[in-house]
Amino acid sequence: MDTVLIVAILYLLLVIAVGFWAHRRGMTSWGEHEYDIGDKSVHWFPIMVSTFSTASSAFVFVGLFGMGYENGISMMWYAILATMVGPVLFWVFGERLRDMSGKFGSYTLVEFLNSRFGDKKGYLGGIGALITTIFLFFYVGGQIRAAGFQFKEFFGWPMIYGALIMGIVIIVYTFLAGFRGVVWTDTLQGLTMVGAMAALAIVGVYTIGGFEELLSQLAAQDPALVSITGGMPWASTAFTIFLAGWIASGLAGMGNPQVAVRPMGMRDSTKMKISGVTAAIIYAPTYATAVLAGTITRALVPDIAEVDAAFGVLVGELFPPIIAGIMLGGLLAAIMSTADSVLLTSSAEFIRNIYKKINPDSSSRQRLFYTRLLVTIMGVAAIYAGVYWEEYVFWFILFAWGGLGSAFLPVMAFSLFWEKITWEGAVAGVVSGFGTVVVWLGIIEPIYDFGIYEAIPGIIVSTLAILVVSKLTDPPRDVLEEIDI
């Protein structure tokens, strides 16, 4: 058997073993609260690294790497601007979200929003859970697609083989391990990701002959590749839109339920500030080295047919089989670290906010069973989507990221810091944010081609809807008495 494949499988097995060890070590009782959020008792460091890993994985290894290959050093702006998600999430929202969700006994972001407005019938939670499930389906599909590409690049397999292998591993692992195991394996993957990107960048620059030689080779292919503005004038509308899109993608991340739920599961809410500082130290350099490694690949191999294969190409160029196997194993495990978090979050949101309202007398054991069943169903559907939908991994994931951020970031922020937001305003914000992204991407952008990232109009429209509708309606006084805003 191929040495690369053997090493990758061994690494993947190590990751799975760590997950089950963490799951068994920290668990005091087994039920939906432990499965969904680790009973809110996980240490701050794995929570922080898990947040980074969940927000990254295939998006960095495959998507951002490929964008660096295609667009050059201008993608460094993404590394600078979009990586605000971790620090801001922990600094601004984390402690308040952790404490307020604890008062309501909420274990997911959507469940917290539903409780925050005293919606006993669960309409807000139901709408939020459906939107979460729809967008996170795309998100998992993007991860599966990334895995299929890597198996195709490393071993020449049809993409469906790699997608099936990783899809089955992800489904089985998520089905069994739950939140605590997912967080600790995410931690291992986050640290692996940092090391892998640093190694690729350092060895790649050395192989080419230094930064000057790298820039020279890129400029010979296309001067725009070495332009920090991507060839656009600094004062142009196009460059302003370019920067605004990356800022919006960073903000949108804080409204992604699979990311926002991380601080909710932290044992000690006073550790949010140190978490934010540590996240800032990890995020930006890792994203920047991913872009740099993508440009190195462009210099070494300028004619790759599929940019999503750039990671595998560079690893094959620079490293012997054993190291390449570790790199591939790290990528696959990082893909798993995001996909399992997404499957777990979307399934938990659906069961806690829809099934639980339809069947309020259901037991914790029954809800746990259906959460696991939904994990399996969504995973199988995502395998199909990842194989047969034609789109770059970068844009596949960015669509889901922006859609969730548009639906939930504004309502989460107002819910935590503005006492005058009403149930009607919250519903208007969630629905309008979701609807704007779908309409913008599906109708407006194909016709007018503004080149504006859909999260920008999504967040703006959602914010305005919350403000206008909340001014016209009354906040739930009985709920406000329970919280301090």
Long-range contacts (C-beta under 8 A, 24 or more apart in sequence): 2-155, 2-321, 3-321, 3-322, 3-325, 4-154, 4-155, 4-321, 4-324, 4-325, 4-328, 5-154, 5-155, 5-325, 6-325, 7-321, 7-322, 7-324, 7-325, 7-326, 7-328, 7-329, 8-325, 8-326, 8-328, 8-329, 8-332, 9-329, 10-325, 10-329, 11-325, 11-326, 11-329, 11-330, 11-332, 11-333, 12-169, 12-329, 12-332, 12-333, 12-336, 15-185, 15-188, 15-189, 15-329, 15-333, 15-336, 15-337, 16-169, 16-173, 16-185, 18-184, 18-185, 18-188, 19-173, 19-177, 19-181, 19-182, 19-184, 19-185, 20-176, 20-177, 20-181, 21-184, 22-180, 22-181, 22-183, 22-184, 22-185, 23-177, 23-178, 23-180, 23-181, 23-184, 26-180, 27-180, 31-364, 31-365, 31-368, 32-107, 32-348, 32-351, 32-352, 32-364, 32-367, 32-368, 32-371, 33-107, 33-364, 34-178, 34-179, 34-180, 35-178, 35-179, 35-344, 35-348, 35-368, 35-371, 36-107, 36-108, 36-178, 36-179, 36-344, 36-348, 36-352, 36-371, 37-107, 37-108, 37-179, 37-261, 37-264, 37-265, 37-348, 38-178, 38-179, 38-180, 38-183, 38-265, 40-98, 40-102, 40-107, 40-264, 40-265, 40-266, 40-267, 41-265, 41-267, 42-179, 42-180, 42-183, 42-265, 42-266, 42-267, 43-266, 43-267, 44-266, 44-267, 44-268, 44-271, 44-272, 44-274, 44-275, 45-187, 45-275, 45-278, 46-183, 46-184, 46-186, 46-187, 47-183, 47-262, 47-263, 47-265, 47-266, 47-275, 48-86, 48-90, 48-262, 48-275, 48-278, 48-279, 49-186, 49-187, 49-190, 49-191, 49-282, 50-182, 50-183, 50-184, 50-186, 50-187, 50-190, 50-262, 50-337, 50-341, 51-86, 51-89, 51-90, 51-259, 51-262, 51-263, 51-275, 51-279, 52-86, 52-190, 52-279, 52-282, 52-283, 52-286, 53-186, 53-187, 53-189, 53-190, 53-193, 53-334, 53-337, 53-338, 54-186, 54-258, 54-259, 54-262, 54-337, 54-338, 54-341, 54-342, 55-85, 55-86, 55-253, 55-256, 55-259, 55-338, 56-190, 56-193, 56-286, 56-287, 56-334, 56-338, 57-143, 57-189, 57-193, 57-334, 57-335, 57-337, 57-338, 57-339, 58-142, 58-143, 58-146, 58-147, 58-331, 58-334, 58-335, 58-338, 58-393, 58-397, 59-142, 59-338, 59-393, 59-394, 59-397, 59-398, 60-193, 60-197, 60-286, 60-287, 60-290, 60-334, 61-146, 61-193, 61-196, 61-290, 61-311, 61-331, 61-334, 61-335, 62-146, 62-149, 62-150, 62-308, 62-311, 62-331, 62-393, 62-394, 63-142, 63-146, 63-308, 63-392, 63-393, 63-394, 63-395, 63-396, 63-397, 63-398, 64-287, 64-290, 64-291, 64-294, 64-394, 65-290, 65-291, 65-293, 65-294, 65-297, 65-310, 65-311, 66-294, 66-307, 66-308, 66-309, 66-310, 66-311, 66-392, 66-393, 66-394, 67-291, 67-294, 67-307, 67-394, 68-290, 68-291, 68-292, 68-293, 68-294, 68-295, 68-297, 68-298, 68-310, 69-294, 69-295, 69-297, 69-298, 69-304, 69-307, 69-310, 70-294, 70-298, 70-307, 71-224, 71-225, 71-230, 72-218, 72-222, 72-224, 72-225, 72-226, 72-227, 72-230, 72-295, 72-298, 73-218, 73-225, 73-226, 73-227, 73-228, 73-291, 73-292, 73-295, 74-224, 74-227, 74-228, 74-229, 74-230, 74-231, 74-242, 75-291, 75-294, 76-228, 76-288, 76-291, 77-228, 77-242, 77-243, 77-246, 78-246, 78-249, 78-287, 78-291, 79-284, 79-287, 79-288, 79-290, 79-291, 80-246, 80-284, 80-288, 81-243, 81-246, 81-247, 81-250, 82-246, 82-247, 82-249, 82-250, 82-253, 82-287, 83-250, 83-280, 83-283, 83-284, 83-287, 84-247, 84-250, 84-251, 85-250, 85-251, 85-253, 85-254, 85-259, 85-283, 86-276, 86-279, 86-280, 86-282, 86-283, 87-276, 87-277, 87-279, 87-280, 87-283, 88-250, 88-251, 88-254, 88-276, 89-253, 89-254, 89-259, 89-260, 89-262, 89-263, 89-276, 89-279, 90-263, 90-272, 90-273, 90-275, 90-276, 90-279, 91-272, 91-273, 91-276, 93-254, 93-260, 93-263, 93-412, 93-413, 93-416, 94-263, 94-266, 94-269, 94-272, 94-275, 94-276, 95-263, 95-269, 95-270, 95-272, 96-416, 96-417, 97-260, 97-263, 97-264, 97-412, 97-416, 98-263, 98-264, 98-266, 98-269, 98-272, 99-269, 100-416, 100-483, 101-264, 103-482, 103-483, 104-482, 106-264, 107-264, 107-348, 107-352, 108-257, 108-261, 108-264, 108-345, 108-348, 108-349, 108-352, 108-353, 109-257, 109-260, 109-261, 109-264, 109-349, 109-408, 109-412, 110-257, 110-349, 110-352, 110-353, 110-408, 111-349, 111-352, 111-353, 112-264, 112-415, 113-408, 113-411, 113-412, 113-415, 113-426, 113-430, 114-353, 115-479, 116-415, 116-426, 116-479, 116-483, 117-415, 117-422, 117-423, 117-426, 117-476, 117-479, 118-423, 118-476, 118-478, 118-479, 119-423, 121-357, 122-353, 122-354, 122-356, 122-357, 123-427, 124-423, 124-426, 124-427, 124-430, 125-352, 125-353, 125-354, 125-357, 126-353, 126-354, 126-357, 127-427, 127-430, 127-431, 128-349, 128-353, 128-407, 128-408, 128-430, 129-349, 129-350, 129-352, 129-353, 129-354, 130-350, 130-354, 131-403, 131-404, 131-407, 131-430, 131-434, 132-257, 132-345, 132-346, 132-349, 132-350, 132-404, 133-346, 133-349, 133-350, 133-378, 134-403, 135-399, 135-400, 135-403, 135-404, 135-407, 136-257, 136-258, 136-342, 136-343, 136-345, 136-346, 136-378, 136-400, 136-404, 137-346, 137-378, 137-381, 137-382, 137-385, 137-400, 138-385, 138-396, 138-397, 138-399, 138-400, 138-403, 139-258, 139-338, 139-342, 139-397, 139-400, 139-401, 140-170, 140-339, 140-342, 140-343, 140-378, 140-379, 140-382, 140-385, 140-386, 141-382, 141-385, 141-386, 141-389, 141-396, 142-386, 142-393, 142-396, 142-397, 142-400, 143-170, 143-335, 143-338, 143-339, 143-342, 143-382, 143-386, 143-397, 144-170, 144-335, 144-339, 144-382, 144-383, 144-385, 144-386, 144-387, 145-308, 145-385, 145-386, 145-387, 145-389, 145-391, 145-393, 145-396, 146-308, 146-331, 146-335, 146-386, 146-393, 147-332, 147-335, 147-386, 148-386, 148-387, 149-306, 149-308, 149-309, 149-312, 149-393, 150-309, 150-311, 150-312, 150-328, 150-331, 150-332, 152-309, 153-309, 153-311, 153-312, 153-313, 153-316, 154-312, 154-315, 154-316, 154-324, 154-328, 159-387, 160-387, 163-383, 163-386, 163-387, 164-383, 166-332, 166-335, 166-336, 166-339, 167-379, 167-380, 167-382, 167-383, 167-386, 169-336, 170-335, 170-336, 170-339, 170-340, 170-343, 170-379, 171-343, 171-375, 171-376, 171-379, 171-380, 173-336, 173-340, 174-339, 174-340, 174-343, 174-344, 174-375, 174-379, 175-372, 175-375, 175-376, 177-340, 178-344, 179-265, 179-344, 182-337, 182-340, 182-341, 182-344, 183-262, 183-265, 185-333, 185-336, 185-337, 185-340, 186-337, 186-338, 186-341, 188-333, 189-330, 189-333, 189-334, 189-336, 189-337, 190-282, 190-334, 190-337, 192-330, 192-333, 192-334, 193-286, 193-330, 193-334, 194-282, 194-285, 194-286, 196-327, 196-330, 196-331, 197-286, 197-289, 197-290, 197-293, 198-285, 198-289, 199-327, 200-289, 200-293, 200-296, 200-314, 200-315, 200-318, 200-327, 201-289, 201-292, 201-293, 201-296, 203-318, 203-319, 204-292, 204-293, 204-296, 204-297, 204-300, 204-314, 204-318, 205-292, 205-296, 207-296, 207-300, 207-317, 207-318, 208-296, 208-299, 208-300, 214-295, 214-296, 214-299, 217-299, 218-295, 218-298, 218-299, 221-298, 221-299, 221-302, 225-295, 225-298, 238-451, 241-450, 241-451, 241-452, 244-452, 244-453, 244-456, 245-452, 245-453, 245-455, 245-456, 246-453, 248-402, 248-405, 248-453, 248-455, 248-456, 248-459, 249-398, 249-401, 249-402, 249-405, 249-453, 249-455, 251-405, 251-409, 251-455, 251-459, 252-401, 252-402, 252-404, 252-405, 252-406, 252-409, 252-455, 252-458, 252-459, 253-401, 253-405, 254-405, 254-409, 254-412, 255-404, 255-405, 255-406, 255-407, 255-408, 255-409, 255-410, 255-412, 256-401, 256-404, 256-405, 256-408, 257-345, 257-346, 257-349, 257-404, 257-408, 258-338, 258-341, 258-342, 258-344, 258-345, 258-346, 260-408, 260-412, 261-345, 307-392, 308-392, 308-393, 308-394, 339-379, 339-382, 343-375, 343-378, 343-379, 343-382, 344-375, 346-374, 346-378, 347-371, 347-372, 347-374, 347-375, 347-378, 350-374, 398-453, 399-437, 399-441, 399-454, 401-455, 402-437, 402-453, 402-454, 402-455, 402-458, 403-434, 403-437, 403-438, 403-454, 403-455, 403-458, 405-455, 405-458, 405-459, 406-433, 406-434, 406-436, 406-437, 406-454, 406-455, 406-458, 406-459, 406-461, 406-462, 407-431, 407-433, 407-434, 407-437, 407-458, 407-462, 408-433, 409-433, 409-459, 409-462, 410-459, 410-462, 410-463, 410-466, 411-462, 411-466, 414-466, 414-470, 416-485, 417-485, 418-485, 419-475, 419-480, 419-485, 420-470, 420-471, 420-475, 421-466, 421-470, 421-475, 422-469, 422-470, 422-473, 422-474, 422-475, 422-476, 423-473, 423-475, 423-476, 424-469, 424-470, 424-472, 424-473, 425-465, 425-466, 425-467, 425-468, 425-469, 425-470, 425-473, 426-466, 428-465, 428-466, 428-468, 428-469, 429-462, 429-463, 429-465, 429-466, 429-469, 430-462, 431-465, 432-461, 432-462, 432-465, 433-458, 433-459, 433-461, 433-462, 433-465, 434-458, 436-461, 436-462
